[in-house]
Structure formats: structure tokens, C-alpha cells
């Protein structure tokens, strides 16, 4: 007599936990307002850039005026770079809300702490994964 034992495997399907839309709607509204503000600020910066002035090319400015323009352009370029990064992060967070993955760590798949999201709504990594990333 042979005893044929059949092993049954049970598949456990876990649905990722997400935040309810009634909680995400105000976050989305806040992020949209922030995005508009950031884009407006970026446009204002472009107008303030001394290198954007067409008359600058024909101007035979003194060395100190030229140095001032160089400094102004470098400062505005640095601020513009930061604004670009923040705009990308904000758009990414809005996309995550839209596809239902907002508040889930992109690295480990765990929920991002709500206190972190309150302070930094654009967060895509939990504190643990963020600190691992910074150590690299």
C-alpha cells in the first residue's frame, strides 16, 4: 500500500493597504496649490535672471557690474534647480494619489508614517528606507 499524500498550498493574497480617498482629497488639493505656487515662483525667477535681459549683450558694463550679473545668475540658477526638484516631487506625489499608491514606500512597500506625510507630503520613501538611501 502506498500512501499518496497530496500537499495543498494555500496562496495568501495581500492587498496593499492604502489611504482612503476622503483623506487624500485634501492632500491632493494642497499639492495642487503648492504646484501652482512653485510654477509661478519659477516663472518670476526667469524674469529676474540678469542673463535674460537682451540688452545685457550690447552693454559694455564695468567689471563689477558684470560680476554682479554673474552672481545674480548663479543664485537664480541654484534656486531654479531646487524649484525644479520640488515641482517634480510634487507632480510625482499627485500621480501616486491618482493611481492609488500614495503613502506607500517605493522601496519596501510599507506604509509611510502619517506624521512624515504631514510634514513632507511629497515623501515616496519611509524613514527607514530614506535613511538607508542617505547612508549610501
C-alpha positions as a Markdown table, in Angstrom:
| # | Residue | x | y | z |
|---|---|---|---|---|
| 1 | Unk | 0.0 | 0.0 | 0.0 |
| 2 | Unk | 1.3 | 3.3 | -0.9 |
| 3 | Unk | 0.1 | 6.4 | 0.8 |
| 4 | Unk | -0.1 | 9.3 | -1.6 |
| 5 | Unk | -0.3 | 12.5 | 0.3 |
| 6 | Unk | -1.1 | 15.5 | -1.7 |
| 7 | Unk | 0.2 | 18.7 | -0.4 |
| 8 | Unk | -2.1 | 21.6 | -0.7 |
| 9 | Unk | -0.7 | 25.0 | -0.9 |
| 10 | Unk | -2.7 | 28.0 | 0.1 |
| 11 | Unk | -1.9 | 31.2 | -1.7 |
| 12 | Unk | -2.3 | 34.2 | 0.5 |
| 13 | Unk | -3.0 | 37.3 | -1.5 |
| 14 | Unk | -2.4 | 40.5 | 0.4 |
| 15 | Unk | -3.9 | 43.7 | -0.9 |
| 16 | Unk | -1.8 | 46.7 | -0.1 |
| 17 | Unk | -3.3 | 49.0 | 2.5 |
| 18 | Unk | -3.9 | 52.4 | 1.1 |
| 19 | Unk | -5.3 | 55.7 | 2.5 |
| 20 | Unk | -9.0 | 56.3 | 1.8 |
| 21 | Unk | -9.8 | 58.9 | -0.9 |
| 22 | Unk | -11.6 | 61.1 | 1.6 |
| 23 | Unk | -8.3 | 61.6 | 3.4 |
| 24 | Unk | -6.3 | 62.0 | 0.2 |
| 25 | Unk | -8.5 | 64.6 | -1.4 |
| 26 | Unk | -7.3 | 67.5 | 0.9 |
| 27 | Unk | -3.7 | 66.3 | 0.4 |
| 28 | Unk | -4.2 | 66.4 | -3.4 |
| 29 | Unk | -5.7 | 69.9 | -3.2 |
| 30 | Unk | -2.8 | 71.1 | -1.1 |
| 31 | Unk | -0.3 | 69.6 | -3.5 |
| 32 | Unk | -2.1 | 71.2 | -6.5 |
| 33 | Unk | -2.0 | 74.6 | -4.8 |
| 34 | Unk | 1.7 | 74.1 | -4.0 |
| 35 | Unk | 2.5 | 73.1 | -7.6 |
| 36 | Unk | 0.8 | 76.3 | -8.9 |
| 37 | Unk | 2.8 | 78.3 | -6.4 |
| 38 | Unk | 6.1 | 76.7 | -7.3 |
| 39 | Unk | 5.5 | 77.1 | -11.1 |
| 40 | Unk | 4.6 | 80.8 | -10.5 |
| 41 | Unk | 7.7 | 81.3 | -8.5 |
| 42 | Unk | 9.8 | 79.7 | -11.2 |
| 43 | Unk | 8.4 | 82.0 | -13.9 |
| 44 | Unk | 9.1 | 85.0 | -11.7 |
| 45 | Unk | 12.7 | 83.8 | -11.3 |
| 46 | Unk | 13.1 | 83.6 | -15.0 |
| 47 | Unk | 12.2 | 87.2 | -15.3 |
| 48 | Unk | 14.7 | 88.2 | -12.6 |
| 49 | Unk | 17.6 | 86.5 | -14.2 |
| 50 | Unk | 20.1 | 89.1 | -15.3 |
| 51 | Unk | 21.1 | 86.9 | -18.2 |
| 52 | Unk | 17.6 | 87.0 | -19.5 |
| 53 | Unk | 18.0 | 90.7 | -20.3 |
| 54 | Unk | 18.7 | 91.0 | -24.1 |
| 55 | Unk | 20.3 | 94.5 | -23.7 |
| 56 | Unk | 23.0 | 92.9 | -21.5 |
| 57 | Unk | 24.8 | 91.6 | -24.6 |
| 58 | Unk | 25.3 | 95.1 | -26.1 |
| 59 | Unk | 26.2 | 96.6 | -22.7 |
| 60 | Unk | 29.8 | 97.3 | -22.1 |
| 61 | Unk | 29.4 | 97.1 | -18.3 |
| 62 | Unk | 32.2 | 97.6 | -15.9 |
| 63 | Unk | 33.8 | 94.5 | -14.3 |
| 64 | Unk | 31.9 | 95.0 | -11.0 |
| 65 | Unk | 28.5 | 95.2 | -12.8 |
| 66 | Unk | 29.5 | 92.0 | -14.8 |
| 67 | Unk | 30.4 | 90.3 | -11.5 |
| 68 | Unk | 27.1 | 91.3 | -10.0 |
| 69 | Unk | 25.3 | 89.8 | -13.0 |
| 70 | Unk | 27.3 | 86.6 | -12.8 |
| 71 | Unk | 26.4 | 86.3 | -9.1 |
| 72 | Unk | 22.7 | 87.0 | -9.7 |
| 73 | Unk | 22.6 | 84.4 | -12.5 |
| 74 | Unk | 24.3 | 81.8 | -10.3 |
| 75 | Unk | 21.9 | 82.5 | -7.4 |
| 76 | Unk | 18.8 | 82.3 | -9.6 |
| 77 | Unk | 20.1 | 79.1 | -11.3 |
| 78 | Unk | 20.6 | 77.4 | -7.9 |
| 79 | Unk | 17.1 | 78.4 | -6.7 |
| 80 | Unk | 15.6 | 77.3 | -10.1 |
| 81 | Unk | 17.2 | 73.9 | -9.7 |
| 82 | Unk | 15.7 | 73.5 | -6.2 |
| 83 | Unk | 12.3 | 74.6 | -7.5 |
| 84 | Unk | 12.5 | 72.1 | -10.4 |
| 85 | Unk | 13.3 | 69.3 | -7.9 |
| 86 | Unk | 10.3 | 70.3 | -5.7 |
| 87 | Unk | 8.0 | 70.5 | -8.8 |
| 88 | Unk | 9.0 | 67.0 | -9.9 |
| 89 | Unk | 8.4 | 65.7 | -6.3 |
| 90 | Unk | 5.0 | 67.3 | -6.1 |
| 91 | Unk | 3.9 | 66.0 | -9.5 |
| 92 | Unk | 5.1 | 62.5 | -8.5 |
| 93 | Unk | 3.0 | 62.7 | -5.3 |
| 94 | Unk | 0.0 | 63.8 | -7.3 |
| 95 | Unk | 0.5 | 60.9 | -9.6 |
| 96 | Unk | 0.7 | 58.5 | -6.7 |
| 97 | Unk | -2.6 | 59.8 | -5.3 |
| 98 | Unk | -4.2 | 59.3 | -8.7 |
| 99 | Unk | -3.0 | 55.7 | -9.1 |
| 100 | Unk | -3.8 | 54.8 | -5.5 |
| 101 | Unk | -0.2 | 54.3 | -4.3 |
| 102 | Unk | 0.2 | 57.5 | -2.2 |
| 103 | Unk | 1.7 | 56.9 | 1.2 |
| 104 | Unk | 3.4 | 53.6 | 0.2 |
| 105 | Unk | 7.1 | 53.4 | 0.3 |
| 106 | Unk | 8.6 | 52.8 | -3.2 |
| 107 | Unk | 11.4 | 50.8 | -1.8 |
| 108 | Unk | 9.9 | 48.4 | 0.7 |
| 109 | Unk | 6.2 | 48.7 | 0.0 |
| 110 | Unk | 5.3 | 49.5 | 3.6 |
| 111 | Unk | 3.1 | 52.4 | 4.6 |
| 112 | Unk | 4.8 | 55.7 | 5.1 |
| 113 | Unk | 4.2 | 57.1 | 8.6 |
| 114 | Unk | 1.4 | 59.7 | 8.6 |
| 115 | Unk | 3.5 | 62.2 | 10.6 |
| 116 | Unk | 6.1 | 62.1 | 7.9 |
| 117 | Unk | 3.5 | 62.7 | 5.2 |
| 118 | Unk | 2.0 | 65.6 | 7.2 |
| 119 | Unk | 5.4 | 67.3 | 7.3 |
| 120 | Unk | 6.6 | 66.2 | 3.9 |
| 121 | Unk | 3.6 | 65.3 | 1.7 |
| 122 | Unk | 5.9 | 64.6 | -1.3 |
| 123 | Unk | 7.6 | 61.7 | 0.5 |
| 124 | Unk | 7.9 | 58.5 | -1.5 |
| 125 | Unk | 10.1 | 56.6 | 0.9 |
| 126 | Unk | 9.6 | 55.6 | 4.6 |
| 127 | Unk | 12.0 | 57.0 | 7.2 |
| 128 | Unk | 13.9 | 53.7 | 7.3 |
| 129 | Unk | 14.5 | 53.5 | 3.5 |
| 130 | Unk | 15.3 | 57.2 | 3.3 |
| 131 | Unk | 18.0 | 56.8 | 5.9 |
| 132 | Unk | 19.4 | 53.8 | 4.1 |
| 133 | Unk | 19.5 | 55.9 | 0.9 |
| 134 | Unk | 21.2 | 58.8 | 2.6 |
| 135 | Unk | 23.9 | 56.5 | 4.0 |
| 136 | Unk | 24.9 | 55.3 | 0.5 |
